[in-house]
Amino acid sequence: MSAAFPQHDELVRQLVAAWRNGRPLTAQEATRLVPPDDASAYAVQDAVGEALGWFPEGRARAWKIASVPPTAAPVPDAFLLDGSTPLRPHDIHTLIGIEVELVLRLGRALPAGADEREAAGAIDGVFAAIEIFDVRAQSWDSLPRTFLLADQQMHGRLFVGSGLETGWQPAFADTEVTLSVDGREAIRRTAGHALGTPVAILPWLARHVADRGGALRPGDLIASGTWTGLYQARPGQRLDARFAGIGEVSVRIASA
């Protein structure tokens, strides 16, 4: 394991240990080991994923992206879920963050250099999803940004629900989304994506994956960014999200 920055190997070891034993780093440890830039953070992502055997096919089949500024992390194969199994307390380190998103499925490869029109044309499925945010260090909301990026961009799990087996339609960007908690509506938004359309970020992701020696291929899934912001959930709650006219998804969080 070659060091991309002085603390690279130690940070990788600490994050791997946290994933395995459930004990988060202290805020002081996380700050001491913080990567100096995004490139270093991505190198940590890769090393942690390799050490934990997250990608048995040798490549990610799903990605999560944030829009402003654009950043990404690969989603481990085993973290792609359908909501039939509850999120368990021992799956969580410090945070049960809920973001409601659209997952876009590619029907054909999306190469580096593709534009937004080509990205829209590559989509062959659109699905409601809830991403679980978690951090392998304490005091997550005061940690440096590049630590959170290195920590798989705060990824915990991705629950993918129902949707449409169809290409992207511009009207999808104006969809109403709701999030209910234990049967009570908590959030309602229309046209809630930060970029206006989640398709806008796909050309950046295609370049990012290509720069790391990979490629976006048919069947790949892309969690395209929150429509609702971050909602902090608690053990014992049930979360139900719905994109009107597209699909819905539910997550049950087991009690501690």
N, C-alpha and C positions, 0 to 999 in steps of 0.2 A: 504494500500500500504506500504509494508515494505521497509525500506531503505537498499539498498545494499552497499551504501557508504554515507558519510554525506550529500552530495548535491543531492542525488538520487531523492527524491520527488520533490524538486524545479526544477530540470532539466526536469523531466517528465511534470510538470505543464507548464513550459515555452514552451516546444516543442508542447504540445497539444494546447496551446494558439496560437502559431505561425501557426500551421496547420489550426486552425479555423478562425483566423482573418487576415492571410496573412502578418503579420508583423514579420520580422525575429528578432532574438536576435542580440544584438550588439556583436562585436568580444570580448569585455571585459567580457560580461556576459557569453558567450560560454566558454571562457578560464577559468573563475572562477568556472564554474560548470562542467568542463571536468571530465569524469569518469577516475579512476586511471588505469584501465586495461580492456582487452577485455570482460571478464566475466561481469563486471559492465556495459559495453556498451550494451551487449546483454540483460541484465536485463532491461535497459531503453527501448530498442526496444520493448520488450514484453509488458511493462507497457503502452507505448504510443499506441501500436496497440490495446490493450484491452480498453483503455479509449476512443478511437475513433471508436470502433466497426468495425474495418477493416476486421475481419474474422468471418462472421456470422455462418459459419459451425464449429467454434471452432478450426480451424486449417488453416494454409496457404495452398493454392493450387498451389502456385508458389514461386520460390526463385530466388534471384540474388546472384551471387558469384563473388568474385575477387580472382585472382590466387596467387599473390605474395605480402605479405603472404596470405594464404587462409583465407578469411572472407566471411560472408554471411549476408543477411537480407531477411525476408519474404516480398513478394510483396502483397500489399492489393488487395483484389478481385476487387474492383472498379477501380484499376489502370491498369488492363489488358485491352488493347484497340486494335482496329484493323485498325486504321488510317482513318476511315470514319469521325471521329469528330476531328476538329483541336485542337491543344494545345492552350489554351487561356492564355492571359497575366496574368490574376488573378490566374491561376493555379501555377504560378512561384513565388518564393520568391526572389532569388538572382542570379540564374544561369540557362541558358538553355544549358546544356551540352549534347552532342550527342555521344553515343557510339553504334557502329554497332556490333551486336552479333548474334550468333546462339542460338535459344531456343530449348532445347531438351525436348521431351515429353516421359515420362515413360509409358511403356506398362504393366509393372508389378512392384511390390514393390521392393525397393532397401534397404536391411537392413544394419545396421551397420556391418562392417566386410567384406562387399563385396569388391572385388578387381576390377581393371580396366577392365578386361575381362568380369566380371559379369555385371559391369556397362554398358559397351557397349551393351551387350546382352539384357539389360532391356529397351533400347530405342526403341520406335516404331514410332517416328516422329521427323523431323528436320526442323526448320522454321527460315526464316530471321526475324530479329527483330532490332528495335532501342530502346535503353533505354534512357530516359531523366534523366539527373542528375541535382539535385537542392539541395540547402542547406538552412536550416532554420536559418541561421546566416550570418552576414556580414563578409566580408574579408575571404571567405571560404578557399582560397589557403594558408592562414597562420594559420589556426586553427589546434589544436592538432588532431592527427589521431583518437584517441578514441572518440572525440566528433563527428567526421564525421561518425564513425561506429555506435555510439548511435543514430545518426540522420538517421536511416534506410540506412546507408552506402551511403548517398547522393541520395537516390532513389527519383525520381519524378513521372515517368510513364513508362510503358512498352508497346510499340506498336509491336504487333506480326503480321507478314505478311504471305505470301504464303510459301510453302515448300513442303516437301516430306513425304508422309505417309509410312515411311519405317524405317527399323532399321539402326543403325549407320554403315557406311562404312569407312574404314581407309582413302580412297581417299578424303573424305570430308575435312580432315585436311589440304589438299593442295589446297583448293579452292581459287579462286581469288575473292576478295570483292572490290566493289567500292562504294563510297559515292559521290553523286552529290548534289550541292546546287543551287537551281534556274536553273536547267538544265545544269550546268557546273560541270564537274568532279573536285572534290576537293581532293579525296584520292583514291588511288588504291594500294591494297596490295595482296600478295599471301602468304598463310600459315602464317597468321598474329596472331594466338593465342599465348599468352606468354608461354604456356606449350607445344606447338607443336600440341596438340590435346585437345579440351575442355573436353573430356571424363576423362582426367587424374584427374580432380578435384572432380569428382562425389563421389568416396569413402570417401573423406574427408567430403563432404556435408552430406552423409548418417550418418556418425558418429556424426557430429555436430547436426543434427536434432534429432537423438536418444538421445544424451546427454541432450537435452532440453525437453525430454519426448514425442517426436513425432516420426513420421516415414514418409519416402518417399513412396507414394502410386501410384497405376496406375492412369494415367491421370495428374499427377503433371507435371508442367512446370518448367524448369530450364534455366534461362538466364546465359549463361556459360562463360561470360567474353568478353571483347572487343577485336576486331581484328584491330581496327583503331585508338586506343587512344581516347582522349577526344577532340571533336571539339566543340567550343563555337559558338552557333547559335544566331540569332537575331529575334525579332518579324518581321513577314511578309515573312519569308523565307519558302521555301519548300525543304525538305530533302528527297532524294531517295537513297536507299541502295539496293545493289544486290549482292547475293552470286551466282556466276556462276554455273548453273546446279542444284541449290537448290531452290532459291526463292528470292523474293524481298519484300520491305516494304517502305511505304512512310509516311511522317509526314508533315502536314502543320501547321505552327505557325501563329496564327492570329496576325494581327497588333495591336499595343497598342492603 
